[in-house]
């Protein structure tokens, strides 16, 4: 396929040599290299915004539920618009949509920085602009992953997806720590001002993508109606047992487990009693685990049991948030966050890889849009975790949600065992 770089690196002839470093080969594709560089900026800004908004709302209101609402506004577009934006990513090339994603983030961050600089910012304004960040994230999710599957050779898609996962989670290390530090120095106006600068740099980086993606074959189905694209993507996705199981587990994880990230400010303030700087470090600690997991996933030279890794990451993350809820020691909570990063990377990398390896290329962006809808149940998990935190405290909330996730995942696997079987490359 045009636009795909063949592997010219020599293969090891020694059968005992099972480890190699394929990352340079993955990044040897010019289009993917530029896409990855643009992603560095976008992930930094997106992850930084999560922790900044959560801390700001918590300081303004003192309410765990209000923090849950801001997370709800950020994630709701994935549920409402996931299939639509995924279909748009099939109709228009991802290289055309990604600059718009960065532009929306830039404008929203500039607006928030200006509102805080002028004073008198209203809570509804934060909610509204956070929703715009969420719309941009939903579009980026589908377009970026479909573009990766189009750019890379099939054998390297899992390596590229693992690199995306580690880039996103590792970005949290610097982004959340820096966000907490900026909040401590000069409050939200400085923090949102920095995010606007990063979005601006990302916009410039994504504009360079068009020059290296023109050679990719396969015209988007512009003559097909948007409704038909959405319907075909939905029918294809739920008709495949392994994708159906994957989507159900994804719903459970985003409803019960990964929503905890949106209330990290509450965990820091009401369980661990730490300041914004240490809160930022805690929020980014899972990035360390992401680096560890991705290093393992990207350097394996033999096929991986993707379904088992996906399920292991899901169940491991559920166990870890139970431990996070029980921990009262900051250092232990940091360690738990690192392990959550390992589990999240295994879950996220295999999630996109399984879809890319199972769905036909022409349908991938639409399938990613359906996946975005499954992830889009997170707003209800955020509201649930916020309401429970206000009622019974964040500690019992994390324990309860973790146990619920383990029970629901076991039920899904008992009725659909396709994730336990070998999957096509």
N, C-alpha and C positions, 0 to 999 in steps of 0.2 A: 504494500500500500504506500502511496506517495506520502511523504511527511514522516514516515517511520524510519528510524535509523537502525540498521542491522548491527548485530553484535560482532565487531571485529576483534574483540579481545580473545586471546587464546584460552581454551578450556584447560583446566588442570587434568593431567593424565594420571596422576596418582590417585587411586581409589580411596586412599586413606585421607586425602585432603578434602574435607567436606565443607570447609569454610572459606569464603572469599569475600571481597568487598565490591559489590556491584554498583554502588552509588555513583561512581564516575561514569559508568556506562549508562545508567538511567539519566543522568544529567547531561550526557553527550548529545541528546536530542535538543537542538537549539530552541524549538518551540516550548518544550517542557522546561528547559532551564530558565527561560524568561517567565514562564508561568509560575514557576517555583519562587523566583525572586520577587515577583509581584505579590505572591502569597505571603511572603515574609512580612511585608508591610501590612497587608490586610489582616492577617491573623493577630499581629501585634495590636493593631487598633481595636479589633473586635474583642479580644480577650481583655484588653485594658478597660474598655467601656463597660464590660460586665461588672468588674469590681468597683469601678468609680461610681457608676450609677447606684449600685447596691449600698455602698457606704454613704453616699450623699443622701439618698432617700431615708436610710436608717437614722442619720443624724438629724434630718429635718423633722421626722415624724416620731422616731423611737418605736416604730411599729414593725414587727416581723411580717405582718400581713401586707403592709404597704410595700415592703421590699419584695414580697411575693408578687404583687401586682405589677411592679416594674419588670420583673422577669416574665410575667404573663404577656405583657405588651410586646416584649422582644421576641418571644417564641410563637405567638399566635399566628403570625403570617405563614409559618411553615405548615400549619394545619389547614388554614383557609386558602392559601395561595400556592401550596407546594406543587400540586398537579398542574396548575395553570402555568406557573413559571418554569416548571420542568418541560412542559410542552413548548413554551416559547424558546427554551434553550435548544430544542430540536428544530424549531423553525428558523431561528436565527443563530448564526455561529456564536459559540461561547466567547470568542475573542471580541465580538461586537458588544456583548452584554457586560463583560467584566469591567470595562471602564465606567459604565453607568453605575455599577455597584460601588466603586470607589468614589464616584462623584456624589452619590447620595450620602455616603458616610461623611465625606468632607463637608457638605452643606449642613448636615445635622450637627456635627461636632462644632462647626463655627457658630451656628445659632445658639447652642447651649453655652459655649464659651462667652458669647456676647451677652446672653441673658444673665449669667452669673456675674459678669463684669459690671453690668448696669444695676444689678440688685433687684430684689422683688420677684424672683423667679417663682412660678406657680407649679404645684405638683403635677397638674394635668399637662403642662408643657413638657415636663420630663417624660411622662408616660407617652405622649404623642410622638415625640422625637425618638424615643427608644423604639417605638413601633416601626419607624422608618429604618432604623438600624436593622431591625428584624426582617423587613422586606428585602433589604439588600443582602442579608445573610442567606435567605432562602433562595434567591436567584443565584448567588455565588455557589451555593452547595450543589445545585443541579448542573449548572453550566461548567464549573471547574472539573467535576468528576467525569462528566461525559467527555469533555475535551481531553482529559488525561487518557481515557480509554481509547480515544481516537488517535492520539499522538503516539502512544507507546506500543511496542510489540505485545501480543497477548501474554508471552512468558514473563514480561516485565511489569505488567499492570499491578500485580500484588506488591512488588518492590516500590513502585511509584506511590501506591496508596498508603503503604507503610510510611514512606517518607513524608507524605502529606499529613498523616496523623501525628508523626513526631514533630513536624514543623508547627502544627497548630498547638499542640500541648506544650512543646518546649517554648513557644512564644510566650506562654503564660508566665514562665519563670521571670523573664525580664519585664513583660508588660504589666503584670499585676504588682510586682514589687515596685516598679517605677511609678505606677499609678498611685499606690499607697504613699510613696515618698512625696510625690507632687501634691497630693492632698494635704499632707502634713506641712508642706512648705507654704503653699499659697491657696489651698482650697480648690474647689472644682473649676474655677475659671482657668487656672494654669493646667490642670489635668486635661480638660476638654480642649484647650488650646493646643497641647501637645498631640492629642489624638487627631486634630485637624491637620497638623503638619504631616503626620504619618500617612493619613489618607491621601493627602496631596502627593506625597512621594509615590504611593501605590498607584495613583491615577496615571502619573507619568510612566511608570513601569508597565502598566497594562496597555497603554497606547502603543507600545513597541511590539505587542503580540501580533498585530495584524500582518506585519511584514513577514513573519515566519510561519503563519498558518494558512497562507493563500494556496499552498500546494496540496493541502489535504483534500482528498477526494470525498465525494458523496455530498450532493447538494441537499440542504434541508428541505423538508416537504412543504414548501411554501403554498402549494395549491390546495393543501388539505386544511379543512376548517379546524380552528382551535378546539372546538368541542369534540370533533372526531379524534384528534390527537390525544386529548385527555382520556376519552373512552377507551381507545386502543391500548394506551399505556396501562390503565387500570385492569383491563381484562387480561392482558398478557401477564402482568405481575402476579395477580392473585390466582391465576390458573396453574402456576408452577408450584408444586408442594414445598420445595426448599425455600422459595422466595416468600411463600405464604407463612411458613414457620419463622423465617427471618424477620418479617414485618411484625408478627405478633410478639416476638421476643423484644424487638425494638420498641414497640408500644409500651410493654411492661417496664423496660429499663428507663425510658424517658418519663414515664408516669411516676415511678417509684424511686429511682436511684439518681439519675443524672440531674434531676431538678435541684439536688442539694447545692449545686454550684451557684445557684441564684440566691441562696440564703447564706452564703459563706460569711457575709458581714454579721449575720445573727449568730452563727456558730462562734465567730471570733469574739463578739461582744457579750453573749449571754452564757456561753459554755466555758470559754478559755479566758475571757476578760483581758484581751490584749488590745493595743492601739492599732491605728490604721497601717502603720509600717509593717508590723508583725502580721497583721491581717493579709496584707498584700503578699508577703512571703509565703504564708500558709496557702493562699489561693493559687499560687504558682508552683507549689511543690510537686504537684502531679506531673509537671513537665519533666522533672528529673526521671521519674519512672517511665515516661513516654520515650525518652532517649534510650533508656536501657532496653525496653521492649522492641523499639524499632531497629536498634542495632542488631538484635537477634533475628528479627523477621527479615531484614534486608540482606543479611549475610548468609542465609541458608541456601545451599546449592541444590537441595533436593526438594521435591514437592511437600507442601505443608498440609496437614489435616485441617483444612480451613473451617469446616463446620465445628469441629471440636474446639479449636482455638477461639472461635466466636462465642460458643457457649461457655467455655472456661472463663473468658474475659467478663461475660455477663454475670455469671454466678460469683466470681471473685470480687467484682465491684460491689455486688450486693452485700457480701460478707464484710467488706471493708467499711461501708457506711454504717453498719451496725457497730463496728469497733470505733469509728469516729464519734458516734453518738455516746459511747460509753467512756471515751477518753476525757480526762480532766488535765492531762499533762501536755503542754504545748509541743514538746519534742516528740512525744508519741504520736500526736495528731499529725505532725509533719511527716513522720515515717508512714503512717496510714495513707496520707495523701500521695506519697511516692508510689506505694503499691497500687493505689487507685489509678495512677497514671499508667502503670504497666497493664492493668486490666482493661482500661479504656482504650489504649492503643491496640491491643489484641482484638477487642470488640469492634472498634471503628474501622481498622484496616481490613479485617476480614469481611465486614459488613458490605463495604463498597466493592471489594474484590469478588465476592460471591455473586453479586448482581452483575458486575461487568463480565464475569466468566460464564454466566448462565443466559443472559438476555442478548438478543441480536443487536449488533452495533446501532442500527437505525432506531432502536427503541430505548437505548440506554438512558438518554436524558429524561425521557418520560418515566422510566422506571425509577430513576433517581428522584424525580419529582414525587412519586408515590412514597418512596422512602422518606422524603422530606415531610410528607404528611404524617407518616408514622412517628417521626421525631417530633412533629408538631403537636402531639398530645402533651408535650412538656408543660405548656402553660397551665393545664389543669393540675399537673403534678406540682407546679410551683404554687398555685393557689392552695392546693391541698396541704402542702408542706408548710406554707405560711400560716394558714388557718390553724393547723395542728400545733405549730410552734407557739402561736399565741395562746392556744387552749391548754396544752399539756407540756409545753416546753420543747425546745429543739432537740434535746437528748432523746426523749422517748419517741419523738417524731422520726428521727433517723433510724432507731432500732425497729420501730413498727414497719416503716416502709421497706427496709432491707429484708425483713422476714417475709413480707408480702411478696416481694420480687422473687425470692427463692421458691416460694410455694407456687406462684403463677408460672414461672419458667419450667418447673418440674411438670406441671400439668400440660403445658404446651408440648414438651418433648414426649410425654407419655402418649399423646394423641397423634403426633406427627414426628416420626423419628428420622426424617430425611436429612437433618443436619448432622446426624451421627454417621452417615454413610459417606464414602468417597465422592467428591464433587468434581465435575469436569473442569479442565484447565481453561 
